[in-house]
């Protein structure tokens, strides 16, 4: 995992979040409210829920585009558990929390590839990349 992940406030603007992502060279930022994980915002969230919906990136708060319902893993769980959760949820990044529910890092698909090798990371990537079929009305 990448330890000591930096957070952004839910009140930060989309521009602030994008600039922080650029400075850190990351595609996702945890959203922390009073030292608690409140959500996550990705570069895709900024593009799809922000720009594509015509929101003003200077005045729109991150809370308006963040993903509040997020999956996470505890720091004492095995990497295979993180990989399985990423597969099921079809996500590439997973916040890592202490048992006190404080953010301690983020594990990414790249971290899993480095830690476990090509077999597990390849399987995770395959499952993450499967198209999601939505029920038709």
N, C-alpha and C positions, 0 to 999 in steps of 0.2 A: 504494500500500500504506500501511498504518498502520505507521509505524516504531516501533522501541523497544517492541515488544509486551511486556507484563508476563507473567511466568510464575508458576505456582504449583507447589509441591513435590508429588510423588506421595503424600507422607505427610500433606498437608493434608487436613482434614476436608471433607466435602461442604458443610457450613455455611460454612467458610472460603472455599471456591471460589465459592459462591453470593454471599456478601457482597462478594467481590472483583469479581465480574461486575457486581453492582449498582453498586458504587462507580465502576467504569470505564464503565458503561453499554454492556456488550458481551454477546454471546451465546455466546462461546467463549473459553477460556483455554488457552494452551499449557501443557503439563506439562513442566517441566525438571528433570532430575536431574543434579547436578554439571555445570551449564552445558551440558548436552546435551538436545536435544528428545527426550522420552520418549513423548509422546502429546499428545492434546488432549481437553479435556472441554467439552461443550456444555451449554447449558441443557436440551436434550432428554435428554442422558445423565443429568443430575441427576434429571430427572423420571421417565424410563422405567427406567433401570437402578438408580436410587437409591430414590426415593420409592415408585414402583409395586411394587418388589420388597420393600418393607417394611424397608429398611436404615435404621439409626439415623444420621441425617445429622450428628450431633455426633461420632460415633465412627468412622464408615466413612471410610477414606481414599479420596482421589480415584482412586488407582490401581485401585480395585475397580470403577469405573464408566467410566473413561476409554477412549478409543479408541486402542489402542497402534499399530495398523497404519494409519499416516496417509500421505497423499500430501503432497508439498511441492514447492516450486519454488526454484530458485536466484535470487539477486538480479540476476544478469546475463542472465536469460532474458527474452524478450519477453512482454508482457502477453497476446498472443494464445495463447502456450503455456500460460499460467496458465488462460485461459478454456477452452481445449480440455481440460485436465486436470480442471477443475471439472465440465465437461460429462460426461466419461467416468466420473468417480468419483461424480457426482451430489452434489457438496458445494458449500456456499456460502462457505466460508472455506478459505484455503490458507496454511499457514505459509511464510514466505520465509526461506531460509537463505543464509549466505555459503558460498563454496566450501570453507571450513574447517568447514562444518556447524554454524555458530553461528547461532542465531535472530536475525534482524535486523528482522522485522516479520511482518505478516499482510496478505494481500490478500483482500478480500471481493468479493462480487458488486456491492456498492455502489461499491467502488473502481473496478471495471471499468466500471460505468455512467458514472461521472464522467470517467474517463480516456479511454474509447473512444467513448462515445455510446450511443444506444439500440439500434442494429443488433446489435452484438456482445453487449451485455449482455442484450438481449431473447432472442437465440438461446441464450445460456448458461442463462438462467432457464427457457426452454422445455425444454431438455434435462435440467436438474436436476430439474424438476417432473414428469418422466415417471414413471409408476408402475413399480416394479420387480416383475417377475413371477418368482416363485420356482418352481422345478420341483416338481411334486407327487410325493410318494413312492408 
